[in-house]
Amino acid sequence: MDDDPERPEATQQEAEDNSTMGQEESKLEEATASTLTIEEKLADEVRLRQYTEQVLDTRQQELEAKEAERNALQAELDALKEQLSQTKTQLSEARSQAKVKEKQLSDAKDQIFRLQSTRKDITESEAVEGYRTLCGNVQRWVENRMKPILDDLDYGRLKTRPQTAQAARFVSFMREAAKRGIDLDQSDPYHVVAIIMNYLCLVFFSKSFYCPLDDYQGDGTLMFIEDLQASLSRLPRDAAHCREWRCETLSALTTQSAFKTRRTRLVNLVSEDLASLLSVVAPKASPPDLQSSLRRTIVEPAADLVHQLHLAPSVYSLKWPARGAWSRLEVYECLNLAAGGTTLDLTGTKPNSPARRKVSYLFDVAPGLFVERIDGGNKMPLKAICRPAVLVFGSEEGAAQRPTVLRWISEASNGTQGTGQESAARATNPRSRWPITYNPTQRC
């Protein structure tokens, strides 16, 4: 076999060509693989974007659906609120109508139960007018009946003193401040007015009910009514209900003939007792005349007034000025002794006001009329509808102190013996006739 010298070269060339082709094929395969990888990534990215868009679209649709649902619910809620408001209005109107119907039904039941006309209660204006009239009657009685004894004092004719027990009882009705002012010149009429008003308060106005409701000692009927009213107040009953029950019960009892008999007997006893008390300042009047005048002008009007006040649904009471009245003169009716008893208006002033520097408090003359209204089932705060009256001295000069009827009676109450010479010095200088000008019709 002959050797070809060019064969190795050809083989080597083929090997190189094959190597080159392999490299190219390898590069081609790598390029193809790289292209496939990029395409796959691109496809994945496209799919991811499509999925994301689908998710966002779905979420947007859900949000829109929720918003539409919320709007629908809000509309329903607004409609329900409007309906609820209308229902509340209708309910309020229905309750008001029910209260009116209930009140009408209650009135009808009470009317049927009582078998009588509706009770006519005293009004506040009528109470004030009645109290002013009573104060005016007391004032006029004192002015008329004290003239003889004041004349005797002026001209030194007071000789025989009243009995000690009688004088002591008279003085016992004086309030503490008045006892310190028994020597004040021209103060006697005011002292007697204050004593009469204090007596009427104790006998009539300060009691739970002014007249006995039965003939037994201790007035068991009134005690029973008080206990029953207290028991009612502990139940779910308002103050108006309890007070109305009390007024109706007392009104029914006062229509009985037995009560009218007891009331007449009470008026007679009070008239007789008051005449005995005041005989020390009207010693020249006969007992029957004194008793008749007191019954007609003071006792019967007082009994009529207190009868109406005690049967009223509102709670009326008489109250004297509190201790320390000198510091609260602006709330009282001030009667100026230095000016004949004319009213001194101190409303709105203070204790250190210039208008009060020359004014000094002397003593109380009359209590004030107060009321506690029953409104809406509740008892309202105490309110003054007629102010208490006090005696003051408004002048730079101090109040003069001279022999007085009250000093004469006070000495008799202590058992002091005298000849009446203490008033003889006044015979040559009689007191000026300043009338009591306390006007009970003035504003309280």
Beta strands, then each sheet from edge to edge (+ up, - down):
strand 1: 315-319
strand 2: 333-336
strand 3: 342-344
strand 4: 359-366
strand 5: 368-372
strand 6: 374-375
strand 7: 378-379
strand 8: 383-386
strand 9: 389-394
sheet 1: 1+ 5- 8+
sheet 2: 3+ 2- 9- 4+
sheet 3: 6+ 7-
end
